[in-house]
Amino acid sequence: MSSASEPRNIVLTGLQWGDEGKGKVVDVLACRSRLVVRFQGGNNAGHTLVVDGRQLILHVVPSGILNAGVSCVIGNGVVVDPEVLIIELDALAARGVDLSGERLILSDQAHVIMPYHRTLDACRESALGGKKIGTTKKGIGPTYEDKVARRGVRVCDLLDERALAERLYAVLPEKNRQLVDWYGDAAHTVDELLSWARPLAERLRPHVRDSVGHLHAANAAGQAILFEGAQGTFLDVDHGTYPFVTSSNTVAGQACAGTGVGPTDIHAVVGIAKAYTTRVGAGPFPTELDDALGAHIRDIGHEYGATTGRPRRCGWFDAALVRHAVRLNGTTHLALTKLDVLSGLETLQIGLGYEDSDAPPAGAEALMAARPRYETVPGWQEDIRQCRTWDSLPPTCRAYVERIEVLVGLPVGLVSVGPGREEIIVRSPLFRLADT
């Protein structure tokens, strides 16, 4: 748990295009938190944890669930596929994770990913042909679309069959018209969807409650809350590389709207960045290495999507991109992950900015055309996975991190040197493990 001198309520966000290693840092910070809350996105995000040599990938359940005594909350800003959530609950139970009582809470206001959302997502992406956005086809976008259009199904509706039937009778004619007339797919019936929902609702019912009231009660009691973001800053629907973005706001400000906790109750924002850059799917990527070196980083870093298995595009660290993300999120603390992946390279490059600008341009076409300006720095040959103190890192490795600090404008408080929970170097008390 946090001490009186440390920030109590913390938002954690990714500063690049997702896949920055947020799950591991959430796992570290959960040791000092009483609650861990997901506030946006859905099962299009995957957070990978490695504990005691065993890997666990979570898509909906907050990453803090492996910390005993932590209450995990799926907030109102998340869109939930009940089938996927139940699969995760079963996998956690098989590992002996206690999910009873307040260990896992699902907001009654969260929106539900329905079967027709998944079908529409896949149909739309296929219809785009060579202009695909790169969606995971999980139904995320169509669900958020219905939420904004006031025709969505919420968890409270899922648990009330009469309310669910009313919602389906209202929205299904339009959905079926799109599926059948536009895409040549099969129509859904109300009875079919009620039959699909009934067992799922009963499985989830013990976890569903007023999450906003739960969080406010915990906050009033002085309990530390960790707000866990999904994806990364530049997949934000407003601030990302639009239209190659996700369908939700991924920046730290969304933690308030996605949970019902006010901005005055947020005390710190932790930003996570990889020591290099990756992105999945289509879209601009100025510092991409579309060559053998990029493939080397992908292989060493095991850069394949936790949700889709797709190979990630890899490139050099883009300091201009991360510097802008720090500003967008109001980042107060910085964690740098996967530094070990760069071991063995003779030289490294850091993106300083672009030929015509020090900040990423707003338009996707402009960013695609942007030519980065680089600074070349020495690499290191040593294996750093056994390092546990700052001074034990090779001098050129420390110099690389220090240069990133200068360019980004924040000190690095945690350095990850391997996938395991213990493979970290702590430089700020905020990241101190409970038993250290």
KOLKOLVO-642661 format. One record per residue (C-alpha): residue number from 1; residue in one letter; x, y, z. Coordinates in nm, 2 decimals, m for minus. Example, Ala and Ser with C-alpha at 12.3 -4.5 7.8 and 13.67 -1.06 7.14 Angstrom:
<recs>
1:a:1.23:m0.45:0.78
2:s:1.37:m0.11:0.71
</recs>
This chain:
<recs>
1:m:0.00:0.00:0.00
2:s:0.12:0.36:m0.06
3:s:0.27:0.57:0.21
4:a:0.14:0.91:0.31
5:s:0.43:1.08:0.13
6:e:0.36:0.91:m0.21
7:p:0.08:0.97:m0.46
8:r:m0.22:0.76:m0.37
9:n:m0.44:0.74:m0.69
10:i:m0.24:0.68:m1.01
11:v:m0.33:0.66:m1.37
12:l:m0.11:0.44:m1.59
13:t:m0.11:0.49:m1.97
14:g:0.10:0.39:m2.27
15:l:0.30:0.66:m2.44
16:q:0.34:0.50:m2.79
17:w:0.11:0.28:m3.00
18:g:0.03:0.03:m2.72
19:d:0.22:m0.29:m2.63
20:e:0.45:m0.09:m2.41
21:g:0.45:m0.34:m2.12
22:k:0.17:m0.18:m1.92
23:g:0.06:m0.51:m1.77
24:k:0.40:m0.57:m1.60
25:v:0.41:m0.21:m1.46
26:v:0.05:m0.25:m1.34
27:d:0.15:m0.57:m1.16
28:v:0.43:m0.38:m0.99
29:l:0.22:m0.08:m0.89
30:a:m0.07:m0.30:m0.77
31:c:0.15:m0.40:m0.48
32:r:0.09:m0.05:m0.34
33:s:m0.27:m0.02:m0.44
34:r:m0.60:m0.15:m0.30
35:l:m0.79:m0.12:m0.62
36:v:m0.70:m0.16:m0.99
37:v:m0.95:m0.03:m1.25
38:r:m0.97:m0.06:m1.62
39:f:m1.12:0.26:m1.77
40:q:m1.15:0.21:m2.15
41:g:m1.11:m0.02:m2.44
42:g:m1.21:m0.39:m2.46
43:n:m1.06:m0.72:m2.54
44:n:m0.88:m0.57:m2.84
45:a:m0.60:m0.51:m2.58
46:g:m0.38:m0.77:m2.43
47:h:m0.17:m0.73:m2.12
48:t:0.10:m1.00:m2.08
49:l:0.22:m1.09:m1.73
50:v:0.51:m1.33:m1.65
51:v:0.51:m1.44:m1.28
52:d:0.73:m1.72:m1.15
53:g:0.81:m1.81:m1.51
54:r:0.44:m1.85:m1.61
55:q:0.29:m1.63:m1.87
56:l:m0.07:m1.50:m1.84
57:i:m0.24:m1.28:m2.10
58:l:m0.54:m1.08:m1.99
59:h:m0.77:m0.89:m2.22
60:v:m1.05:m0.76:m2.00
61:v:m0.96:m0.84:m1.64
62:p:m0.73:m0.57:m1.49
63:s:m0.37:m0.69:m1.46
64:g:m0.36:m0.64:m1.08
65:i:m0.58:m0.95:m1.03
66:l:m0.27:m1.16:m0.95
67:n:m0.20:m0.95:m0.64
68:a:m0.38:m1.09:m0.34
69:g:m0.60:m0.84:m0.16
70:v:m0.64:m0.62:m0.46
71:s:m1.00:m0.54:m0.58
72:c:m1.01:m0.52:m0.96
73:v:m1.28:m0.32:m1.13
74:i:m1.39:m0.32:m1.49
75:g:m1.52:0.04:m1.53
76:n:m1.81:0.19:m1.71
77:g:m1.58:0.31:m1.99
78:v:m1.49:m0.04:m2.09
79:v:m1.68:m0.24:m2.36
80:v:m1.72:m0.60:m2.25
81:d:m1.75:m0.92:m2.44
82:p:m1.91:m1.15:m2.18
83:e:m1.79:m1.46:m2.35
84:v:m1.43:m1.34:m2.34
85:l:m1.46:m1.23:m1.98
86:i:m1.59:m1.56:m1.87
87:i:m1.31:m1.74:m2.04
88:e:m1.06:m1.52:m1.85
89:l:m1.25:m1.59:m1.52
90:d:m1.22:m1.96:m1.58
91:a:m0.85:m1.94:m1.67
92:l:m0.78:m1.74:m1.35
93:a:m0.98:m1.98:m1.14
94:a:m0.78:m2.27:m1.28
95:r:m0.47:m2.10:m1.16
96:g:m0.62:m2.08:m0.81
97:v:m0.69:m1.70:m0.82
98:d:m0.97:m1.60:m0.58
99:l:m1.24:m1.41:m0.76
100:s:m1.50:m1.40:m0.49
101:g:m1.66:m1.10:m0.32
102:e:m1.50:m0.77:m0.43
103:r:m1.20:m0.93:m0.60
104:l:m1.36:m0.86:m0.94
105:i:m1.63:m0.60:m1.00
106:l:m1.79:m0.54:m1.33
107:s:m1.96:m0.20:m1.38
108:d:m2.34:m0.22:m1.44
109:q:m2.29:0.08:m1.68
110:a:m2.03:m0.08:m1.90
111:h:m2.15:m0.15:m2.26
112:v:m2.17:m0.50:m2.39
113:i:m2.02:m0.63:m2.72
114:m:m2.30:m0.82:m2.89
115:p:m2.26:m1.09:m3.15
116:y:m2.37:m0.85:m3.42
117:h:m2.10:m0.60:m3.32
118:r:m1.83:m0.86:m3.39
119:t:m1.99:m0.96:m3.73
120:l:m2.02:m0.60:m3.84
121:d:m1.66:m0.53:m3.74
122:a:m1.53:m0.82:m3.95
123:c:m1.75:m0.73:m4.25
124:r:m1.65:m0.37:m4.25
125:e:m1.28:m0.44:m4.23
126:s:m1.30:m0.70:m4.51
127:a:m1.50:m0.45:m4.73
128:l:m1.21:m0.20:m4.70
129:g:m0.98:m0.42:m4.91
130:g:m0.64:m0.26:m4.94
131:k:m0.74:0.03:m4.71
132:k:m0.79:m0.17:m4.39
133:i:m0.76:0.02:m4.06
134:g:m0.61:m0.29:m3.89
135:t:m0.90:m0.35:m3.64
136:t:m0.88:m0.67:m3.44
137:k:m1.24:m0.75:m3.55
138:k:m1.35:m0.80:m3.19
139:g:m1.65:m0.57:m3.22
140:i:m1.50:m0.28:m3.03
141:g:m1.57:0.00:m3.28
142:p:m1.93:m0.09:m3.35
143:t:m2.00:m0.12:m2.98
144:y:m1.86:0.23:m2.90
145:e:m2.05:0.35:m3.21
146:d:m2.38:0.23:m3.06
147:k:m2.29:0.38:m2.72
148:v:m2.25:0.72:m2.87
149:a:m2.56:0.68:m3.08
150:r:m2.76:0.59:m2.77
151:r:m2.86:0.24:m2.90
152:g:m2.61:0.03:m2.70
153:v:m2.67:m0.26:m2.46
154:r:m2.53:m0.21:m2.11
155:v:m2.44:m0.47:m1.85
156:c:m2.75:m0.37:m1.65
157:d:m2.96:m0.46:m1.96
158:l:m2.79:m0.79:m2.00
159:l:m2.90:m0.89:m1.65
160:d:m3.26:m0.77:m1.71
161:e:m3.41:m0.99:m1.98
162:r:m3.71:m0.77:m2.03
163:a:m3.49:m0.46:m2.08
164:l:m3.26:m0.65:m2.31
165:a:m3.55:m0.77:m2.52
166:e:m3.68:m0.41:m2.56
167:r:m3.33:m0.29:m2.66
168:l:m3.30:m0.56:m2.92
169:y:m3.64:m0.51:m3.07
170:a:m3.54:m0.14:m3.12
171:v:m3.20:m0.19:m3.27
172:l:m3.20:m0.53:m3.45
173:p:m3.40:m0.42:m3.76
174:e:m3.12:m0.17:m3.85
175:k:m2.84:m0.42:m3.76
176:n:m3.00:m0.69:m3.98
177:r:m3.04:m0.45:m4.27
178:q:m2.67:m0.38:m4.26
179:l:m2.57:m0.74:m4.22
180:v:m2.79:m0.88:m4.49
181:d:m2.84:m0.60:m4.74
182:w:m2.49:m0.45:m4.72
183:y:m2.26:m0.74:m4.65
184:g:m2.46:m1.05:m4.74
185:d:m2.43:m1.20:m4.39
186:a:m2.69:m1.37:m4.18
187:a:m2.96:m1.19:m3.97
188:h:m3.00:m1.23:m3.60
189:t:m3.32:m1.28:m3.41
190:v:m3.43:m1.15:m3.07
191:d:m3.49:m1.50:m2.94
192:e:m3.14:m1.61:m3.05
193:l:m2.97:m1.33:m2.88
194:l:m3.17:m1.37:m2.56
195:s:m3.07:m1.74:m2.55
196:w:m2.71:m1.63:m2.60
197:a:m2.73:m1.37:m2.32
198:r:m2.91:m1.57:m2.06
199:p:m2.63:m1.81:m1.93
200:l:m2.37:m1.53:m1.97
201:a:m2.58:m1.30:m1.75
202:e:m2.61:m1.55:m1.48
203:r:m2.24:m1.62:m1.47
204:l:m2.15:m1.25:m1.45
205:r:m2.43:m1.15:m1.21
206:p:m2.22:m1.21:m0.89
207:h:m1.96:m0.96:m1.01
208:v:m2.19:m0.68:m1.13
209:r:m2.25:m0.37:m0.92
210:d:m2.24:0.00:m0.89
211:s:m1.87:0.04:m0.96
212:v:m1.88:0.42:m0.93
213:g:m2.02:0.40:m0.58
214:h:m1.76:0.13:m0.49
215:l:m1.47:0.35:m0.61
216:h:m1.60:0.66:m0.43
217:a:m1.63:0.47:m0.10
218:a:m1.28:0.33:m0.14
219:n:m1.14:0.67:m0.22
220:a:m1.32:0.83:0.08
221:a:m1.16:0.56:0.30
222:g:m0.82:0.66:0.18
223:q:m0.75:0.34:m0.03
224:a:m0.50:0.37:m0.31
225:i:m0.65:0.33:m0.66
226:l:m0.46:0.24:m0.98
227:f:m0.63:0.33:m1.31
228:e:m0.51:0.10:m1.58
229:g:m0.53:0.21:m1.94
230:a:m0.52:0.00:m2.25
231:q:m0.36:0.05:m2.59
232:g:m0.14:0.37:m2.62
233:t:m0.16:0.75:m2.66
234:f:m0.13:0.75:m3.03
235:l:m0.42:0.51:m3.07
236:d:m0.65:0.76:m2.90
237:v:m0.95:0.85:m3.11
238:d:m0.89:1.22:m3.07
239:h:m0.52:1.25:m3.02
240:g:m0.38:0.95:m3.21
241:t:m0.28:0.89:m3.57
242:y:m0.64:0.92:m3.69
243:p:m0.80:0.72:m3.86
244:f:m0.55:0.45:m3.77
245:v:m0.67:0.45:m3.41
246:t:m0.89:0.26:m3.16
247:s:m1.25:0.37:m3.09
248:s:m1.19:0.51:m2.74
249:n:m0.99:0.78:m2.56
250:t:m0.67:0.62:m2.44
251:v:m0.51:0.92:m2.27
252:a:m0.50:0.97:m1.89
253:g:m0.80:1.21:m1.89
254:q:m1.03:0.92:m1.98
255:a:m0.97:0.76:m1.64
256:c:m1.22:1.01:m1.49
257:a:m1.50:0.96:m1.75
258:g:m1.44:0.59:m1.77
259:t:m1.47:0.53:m1.39
260:g:m1.68:0.82:m1.25
261:v:m1.39:0.94:m1.03
262:g:m1.33:1.32:m1.05
263:p:m1.00:1.47:m1.18
264:t:m0.92:1.62:m0.83
265:d:m0.88:1.26:m0.70
266:i:m0.60:1.18:m0.95
267:h:m0.26:1.23:m0.79
268:a:m0.01:1.10:m1.04
269:v:0.01:0.98:m1.40
270:v:0.26:0.71:m1.49
271:g:0.36:0.68:m1.86
272:i:0.51:0.36:m2.00
273:a:0.74:0.36:m2.31
274:k:0.94:0.09:m2.47
275:a:1.31:0.15:m2.52
276:y:1.23:0.13:m2.89
277:t:0.90:0.17:m3.08
278:t:0.64:m0.07:m3.21
279:r:0.29:m0.06:m3.36
280:v:0.05:m0.32:m3.48
281:g:m0.16:m0.28:m3.80
282:a:m0.17:m0.01:m4.05
283:g:m0.08:0.36:m4.00
284:p:0.21:0.60:m4.00
285:f:0.53:0.50:m3.82
286:p:0.82:0.75:m3.90
287:t:1.10:0.56:m3.72
288:e:1.01:0.21:m3.85
289:l:1.28:m0.03:m3.94
290:d:1.14:m0.22:m4.23
291:d:1.45:m0.43:m4.27
292:a:1.66:m0.70:m4.11
293:l:1.74:m0.49:m3.80
294:g:1.36:m0.44:m3.74
295:a:1.31:m0.82:m3.78
296:h:1.59:m0.88:m3.53
297:i:1.43:m0.65:m3.27
298:r:1.10:m0.82:m3.33
299:d:1.24:m1.17:m3.28
300:i:1.45:m1.08:m2.97
301:g:1.16:m0.88:m2.82
302:h:0.90:m1.14:m2.91
303:e:0.70:m0.86:m3.07
304:y:0.38:m1.04:m3.16
305:g:0.04:m0.91:m3.06
306:a:m0.10:m1.05:m2.73
307:t:m0.45:m1.05:m2.87
308:t:m0.41:m1.13:m3.24
309:g:m0.06:m1.28:m3.27
310:r:0.02:m1.04:m3.55
311:p:0.39:m0.94:m3.59
312:r:0.45:m0.59:m3.46
313:r:0.63:m0.33:m3.67
314:c:0.95:m0.23:m3.50
315:g:1.16:0.08:m3.51
316:w:1.38:0.33:m3.31
317:f:1.27:0.52:m3.01
318:d:1.08:0.83:m3.12
319:a:1.15:1.10:m2.86
320:a:0.93:1.36:m3.03
321:l:0.64:1.12:m3.02
322:v:0.69:1.03:m2.65
323:r:0.75:1.40:m2.56
324:h:0.41:1.49:m2.71
325:a:0.25:1.19:m2.53
326:v:0.39:1.31:m2.20
327:r:0.22:1.65:m2.26
328:l:m0.11:1.50:m2.36
329:n:m0.13:1.28:m2.05
330:g:0.01:1.52:m1.80
331:t:0.27:1.24:m1.72
332:t:0.44:1.28:m1.39
333:h:0.65:0.95:m1.38
334:l:0.81:0.76:m1.66
335:a:0.88:0.38:m1.69
336:l:1.10:0.24:m1.97
337:t:1.05:m0.12:m2.07
338:k:1.23:m0.39:m2.27
339:l:1.57:m0.22:m2.25
340:d:1.73:m0.56:m2.26
341:v:1.61:m0.62:m2.62
342:l:1.86:m0.36:m2.75
343:s:2.16:m0.55:m2.60
344:g:2.41:m0.66:m2.86
345:l:2.36:m0.37:m3.10
346:e:2.68:m0.17:m3.19
347:t:2.49:0.16:m3.22
348:l:2.14:0.29:m3.16
349:q:1.95:0.57:m3.31
350:i:1.70:0.80:m3.13
351:g:1.44:1.00:m3.33
352:l:1.47:1.37:m3.23
353:g:1.19:1.51:m3.44
354:y:1.11:1.54:m3.81
355:e:1.26:1.75:m4.09
356:d:0.99:2.02:m4.07
357:s:0.88:1.99:m3.71
358:d:0.98:1.89:m3.36
359:a:0.63:1.75:m3.29
360:p:0.43:1.49:m3.48
361:p:0.19:1.65:m3.74
362:a:m0.18:1.58:m3.69
363:g:m0.26:1.43:m4.03
364:a:m0.19:1.07:m4.10
365:e:m0.07:1.15:m4.45
366:a:0.17:1.42:m4.31
367:l:0.31:1.18:m4.05
368:m:0.36:0.91:m4.31
369:a:0.56:1.16:m4.52
370:a:0.76:1.29:m4.22
371:r:1.13:1.21:m4.23
372:p:1.28:1.17:m3.89
373:r:1.60:1.34:m3.77
374:y:1.82:1.10:m3.58
375:e:2.09:1.10:m3.32
376:t:2.33:0.81:m3.31
377:v:2.46:0.68:m2.98
378:p:2.67:0.38:m2.88
379:g:2.51:0.05:m2.79
380:w:2.62:m0.22:m2.54
381:q:2.71:m0.58:m2.57
382:e:2.64:m0.70:m2.22
383:d:2.33:m0.91:m2.12
384:i:2.16:m0.68:m1.87
385:r:1.87:m0.91:m1.75
386:q:2.05:m0.98:m1.43
387:c:2.11:m0.62:m1.34
388:r:1.90:m0.49:m1.05
389:t:2.07:m0.16:m0.97
390:w:2.13:0.15:m1.19
391:d:2.51:0.13:m1.14
392:s:2.52:m0.23:m1.26
393:l:2.41:m0.13:m1.61
394:p:2.68:m0.08:m1.87
395:p:2.78:0.29:m1.90
396:t:2.66:0.32:m2.26
397:c:2.32:0.17:m2.15
398:r:2.29:0.43:m1.87
399:a:2.38:0.70:m2.12
400:y:2.11:0.59:m2.36
401:v:1.84:0.61:m2.08
402:e:1.98:0.95:m1.97
403:r:1.96:1.08:m2.32
404:i:1.59:0.97:m2.34
405:e:1.53:1.15:m2.01
406:v:1.67:1.48:m2.15
407:l:1.47:1.45:m2.48
408:v:1.14:1.35:m2.32
409:g:1.17:1.59:m2.03
410:l:1.11:1.34:m1.75
411:p:1.33:1.12:m1.53
412:v:1.29:0.74:m1.58
413:g:1.17:0.60:m1.25
414:l:1.16:0.23:m1.35
415:v:1.37:0.04:m1.60
416:s:1.25:m0.31:m1.71
417:v:1.54:m0.54:m1.81
418:g:1.34:m0.86:m1.88
419:p:0.98:m1.00:m1.89
420:g:0.97:m1.13:m1.53
421:r:0.82:m0.93:m1.24
422:e:1.15:m0.91:m1.06
423:e:1.35:m0.81:m1.37
424:i:1.34:m0.43:m1.30
425:i:1.56:m0.15:m1.18
426:v:1.38:0.09:m0.95
427:r:1.49:0.45:m0.95
428:s:1.18:0.61:m0.79
429:p:1.01:0.52:m0.47
430:l:0.68:0.51:m0.65
431:f:0.79:0.18:m0.82
432:r:0.93:0.02:m0.51
433:l:0.80:m0.34:m0.46
434:a:0.61:m0.41:m0.14
435:d:0.89:m0.64:m0.01
436:t:1.18:m0.42:m0.10
</recs>
